[in-house]
Amino acid sequence: MTAPELRVDSERLQHDLDELSAIGRSERDHGIYRMALSEGDMAGRAWFRQRISDAGLELYVDGAANTHARLAWDGERPSVMTGSHLDSVPGAGHLDGALGVVVGLECLRRIQELQLPLRYPLEAVAFTDEEGRFGGMVGSQAISGRLTPETIFNARDLNGITLVDAMQACGYNANDALRARRTPESLHAFVELHIEQGPILDRSHTPIGVVDAIAGLFKWDVRLLGSANHAGTTPMTMRNDAFGGVAELSGEIPRILEEDGSPRSVATIGRVQLFPGAANVVPGKAEFSLEVRDTDPLMLERLAEAFRKAISAIARRRGLMFEFEVLSELTPVKCDPGIVGVIENVTRDLGINATVMASGAAHDTQMMAGLTRAGMLFVPSKDGRSHSPAEWTPWEDIETGANVLLNTLYRLAS
Amino acid sequence: MTAPELRVDSERLQHDLDELSAIGRSERDHGIYRMALSEGDMAGRAWFRQRISDAGLELYVDGAANTHARLAWDGERPSVMTGSHLDSVPGAGHLDGALGVVVGLECLRRIQELQLPLRYPLEAVAFTDEEGRFGGMVGSQAISGRLTPETIFNARDLNGITLVDAMQACGYNANDALRARRTPESLHAFVELHIEQGPILDRSHTPIGVVDAIAGLFKWDVRLLGSANHAGTTPMTMRNDAFGGVAELSGEIPRILEEDGSPRSVATIGRVQLFPGAANVVPGKAEFSLEVRDTDPLMLERLAEAFRKAISAIARRRGLMFEFEVLSELTPVKCDPGIVGVIENVTRDLGINATVMASGAAHDTQMMAGLTRAGMLFVPSKDGRSHSPAEWTPWEDIETGANVLLNTLYRLAS
């Protein structure tokens, strides 16, 4: 017996996305801004709670202010959870995390109205602060048990406002955040739908990406120290040009990735500051960021070693000193092969073109994968644009993604 | 008959340099700061006027506030002029332009006290604003007739203070600046002594550099435009990384100079700004300075063409747009071969090791060369340091330089 082909209510979904996209829209930021626990975010949460009630689903807000819609919840059986986040960066588009929340809600509504039999309850959750006002993925960290009293009480935003105060101002109690923790036994699976935020699906005209891993990364702050000299009086052979070192490293990135990385490896020099930074002075100091991502922890280790060697050799060759600081390290996360298989089967059964791929960006799924069997699916991002009002996904791809999530959730829960 | 071997009064010279080096010394700037027409500069000028009077030399302040010491001046015969500038950058050392002014004064004093016969009068001048508060080389531009009423009345410093107001506050009248202009007939020759501000003499243990040309330059502001994309989700092959373009150009500098430049060519990328400039975003825009110098105008033209081609090819190859703006262009200046020959003869006769070289930095001589036969000599800068409190020249080299200037001036004037 093949599973039934379920379809979301496309009109209702579109209506909800349209409504939500008006919330937190800011002239100043040229796009949407629903920073976690801001006015825009609270309005988004209120809207979501109302839609849950309107749908006759159970509303549950946990101690970390994650908002859950629940179907057939009985507190006994493990649930199949889906979800993403409603908060946004400044100048955001209308999809990003919001899409996964609204589609999750629609899936629960659809399964409810079709009165489909469920072996496991379903939950559609909007996680708190995915984007990072207080460090990012706060809600999914709370659920997966990664928060400690220390992290909660030390968390501050860029303006010095504490998480404790921000939660209190919104009627939440940060003391409860630890209680949002879920046991592995309380969950059967987790699946997140998200826009790709990259160009791969769009360029290959593929409507669905089945995520098999989420890239980890290391991010370094590197300083190269040479001598600041007069650009007119210092012959080329007598320079210790710190910028020359950064430029040479940039040129070596392709070689390093080819030699020690995988086709999934990326490396980026996104920030460069030169000192003194004047047209007529040979740069005596260069500070830059190096961020490297891959889905394989061993590959990341090899790449870190290769970059260390390259920087060291460049510095030696050019008479520069160097020092670097590890700004962050994130371990790659594998999605559950079982969940990947279910999503792949769904796309095959629905006759939908799909590709297995990595997520280069971080997502709440990364946290949830430590707690339960987790998987993710992507819909295309036009030109790979994200975190921008130019973010866009064709409606037919959104619909396709929603139908794939609906069928996946139903297969997992039935 | 060989010319007599003249020697400066080393003790008197040292005493004067020490006295002057206490003027404009600033704790805040960690060094000397005698910005043109500032309190420090005015104190330096007052000290210089006093030394001129003490020496029994004639004092003359022209309309551009250039301060002249004159010996045997009769307003009829053309003069042999030497000089440099007393103003400084912030955090300067005690030599730079001050050395050439004080040594010039000492040469006049010495020739006067030895009662040497002179065919031509001598002048030692301190030029106004060489360093650029109001654009740079204001005094030598005035003398060489390059100022116009428009440039005078439009000149403003970085704080918006006009040259007119700054001169008035110091008791000068900007209207007189045009009257500082000298006729070619009023000058027989000009020679400037300056520290090298580069490492060439110091590294080769050569006490004297005989300058045969002052480099010209072009300075561009270049913008490369790509796409700002998520550093995690954008595969390496789908990037239009603007920084990659700057880095590639930096790597091509040696090739371009070798192919289209001379051993005297230098090219510097001293300023780079990336947008948005975040570790996790592929740079969508890079703005940078490119400054290229050479002593040959044709070479500069070839280099400009080569850099244009290189930037254009890099942009094409990487899917970037580019635009550039010419920030400044300075034509190279040749020193007078006759003056170069006299200085070379002096060093040979005194048994002093000297090397013919270019000046990579700009100097008042550049302006004076448009008016009269002009030449320049350098003394070593320890480690090439300049515009820094670390600027230093061994005393024996200063003495050597002073003696070479003294003998040169006397040969030119006798």
Interface residues (C-beta under 8 A of the other chain):
Chain A: E196 Q197 G198 P199 I200 R203 A215 L217 K219 N229 H230 A231 G232 T233 T234 P235 M236 M238 D241 F243 G244 V246 A247 E248 L249 S250 G251 I253 P254 L257 S265 V266 A267 T268 I269 G270 R271 V272 L274 G277 A278 A279 N280 V281 V282 P283 S289 E291 R293 L327 S359 G360 A361 A362 G384 S386 H387
Chain B: E196 Q197 G198 P199 I200 R203 A215 L217 K219 N229 H230 A231 G232 T233 T234 P235 M236 M238 D241 F243 G244 V246 A247 E248 L249 S250 G251 I253 P254 L257 S265 V266 A267 T268 I269 G270 R271 V272 L274 G277 A278 A279 N280 V281 V282 P283 S289 E291 R293 L327 S359 G360 A361 A362 G384 S386 H387
